[in-house]
């Protein structure tokens, strides 16, 4: 999400990919964002953006999906960042498509995912 507000070329690609679709995020993504060292100007923009977005929380269905994803990836020896597993679980539980620069999400079987380059 930081890529969408920093004014870079990646930012333009992310915003073009979103287009007219309704943008949403996850509570886990918000946690990751606020743990990062973000300049005050970008933090203000981020807060303004988040206030207008639908936020999907980590709930029982998400926990069931993410635990299944983690077991499968671990068995395959293809484990990804635990936050990404939780985000993938939220997306699968809510039948959401994820738009990301992180190629690790492509390892998650059945996840609707668009990897940006």
Backbone torsions as a table, in degrees:
resi	resn	phi	psi	omega
1	UNK	NA	-33.5	176.5
2	UNK	-59.4	-35.8	178.9
3	UNK	-60.2	-24.0	-178.1
4	UNK	-83.0	-10.4	-176.5
5	UNK	-123.6	-0.8	-172.9
6	UNK	-88.4	-0.2	176.0
7	UNK	79.9	7.6	-177.8
8	UNK	-84.7	176.3	174.8
9	UNK	-61.8	-39.1	176.9
10	UNK	-60.4	-37.7	178.2
11	UNK	-58.5	-47.1	179.7
12	UNK	-61.6	-43.6	179.5
13	UNK	-62.9	-40.1	179.6
14	UNK	-65.4	-46.3	-179.1
15	UNK	-67.1	-37.0	176.3
16	UNK	-63.9	-39.2	-179.1
17	UNK	-67.8	-35.8	178.4
18	UNK	-67.1	-43.0	178.1
19	UNK	55.2	-128.5	-177.8
20	UNK	-93.5	0.1	-178.9
21	UNK	-67.3	152.6	175.6
22	UNK	-71.6	121.6	179.6
23	UNK	-88.4	141.5	177.9
24	UNK	-141.9	171.3	177.7
25	UNK	-146.5	-179.0	178.9
26	UNK	-116.9	156.9	176.8
27	UNK	-62.7	-30.6	178.7
28	UNK	-68.4	-42.0	178.1
29	UNK	-61.1	-42.0	179.1
30	UNK	-62.3	-41.7	176.5
31	UNK	-57.9	-48.8	179.2
32	UNK	-58.4	-43.2	-178.1
33	UNK	-62.9	-45.1	-176.1
34	UNK	-78.2	-11.2	172.1
35	UNK	-81.3	-19.4	-178.4
36	UNK	-78.0	156.0	176.6
37	UNK	-84.9	92.5	-175.7
38	UNK	-104.5	132.0	175.8
39	UNK	-57.4	149.4	-175.3
40	UNK	-54.3	-41.3	-179.8
41	UNK	-61.9	-45.2	179.4
42	UNK	-68.9	-34.4	177.6
43	UNK	-63.2	-40.9	177.6
44	UNK	-62.4	-46.4	178.8
45	UNK	-62.3	-43.3	179.8
46	UNK	-60.6	-46.8	178.6
47	UNK	-59.4	-43.0	179.1
48	UNK	-62.3	-41.7	179.0
49	UNK	-65.8	-45.2	-177.7
50	UNK	-64.2	-33.3	179.1
51	UNK	-62.8	-21.8	-177.0
52	UNK	-101.3	-1.5	-175.0
53	UNK	-102.7	151.7	169.6
54	UNK	-76.5	134.0	179.0
55	UNK	-113.3	123.4	177.0
56	UNK	-95.1	126.9	-176.9
57	UNK	-92.9	161.7	175.5
58	UNK	-82.7	109.7	-176.6
59	UNK	-122.5	-168.3	-177.4
60	UNK	-59.6	-47.6	-179.8
61	UNK	-62.6	-38.3	177.9
62	UNK	-65.2	-41.1	179.1
63	UNK	-63.4	-40.7	178.4
64	UNK	-64.9	-44.1	178.7
65	UNK	-64.5	-47.8	-175.8
66	UNK	-66.7	-35.7	178.1
67	UNK	-67.6	-36.5	175.7
68	UNK	-65.1	-43.6	178.3
69	UNK	-60.7	-46.5	-177.6
70	UNK	-63.3	-44.0	178.3
71	UNK	-59.5	-45.5	-178.0
72	UNK	-64.1	-46.4	-179.8
73	UNK	-64.3	-39.2	179.5
74	UNK	-64.1	-43.1	178.8
75	UNK	-62.3	-33.8	-179.2
76	UNK	-83.4	-8.2	-176.2
77	UNK	68.9	31.0	-176.6
78	UNK	-124.0	33.6	-175.2
79	UNK	-56.5	143.5	177.0
80	UNK	-119.8	173.6	178.5
81	UNK	-50.9	135.9	-176.4
82	UNK	-61.1	-36.9	176.5
83	UNK	-61.0	-38.9	178.8
84	UNK	-65.6	-35.5	175.9
85	UNK	-62.9	-43.6	179.7
86	UNK	-65.2	-42.6	178.2
87	UNK	-62.7	-44.2	178.7
88	UNK	-61.3	-38.9	177.8
89	UNK	-62.5	-43.0	177.4
90	UNK	-61.8	-45.1	-178.0
91	UNK	-64.6	-43.7	179.2
92	UNK	-66.2	-42.0	-178.2
93	UNK	-64.4	-28.1	-177.5
94	UNK	-107.6	10.1	179.1
95	UNK	53.3	48.3	-178.9
96	UNK	-104.7	151.4	173.3
97	UNK	-96.3	133.7	178.6
98	UNK	-100.8	137.3	177.8
99	UNK	-113.9	117.8	-170.7
100	UNK	-153.6	159.4	171.4
101	UNK	-93.9	-8.0	-174.5
102	UNK	-85.9	108.0	-177.1
103	UNK	-66.2	-18.5	179.8
104	UNK	-58.6	-30.2	-178.9
105	UNK	-64.1	-22.6	178.6
106	UNK	-68.5	-13.8	178.3
107	UNK	-78.0	-13.3	-174.8
108	UNK	-88.3	110.8	-179.1
109	UNK	-61.8	130.5	175.1
110	UNK	81.5	1.5	178.9
111	UNK	-83.2	128.3	174.9
112	UNK	-74.8	116.4	-168.5
113	UNK	-147.1	135.1	172.5
114	UNK	-119.5	113.4	179.3
115	UNK	-90.1	122.6	177.7
116	UNK	-90.2	149.3	179.0
117	UNK	-118.4	NA	NA
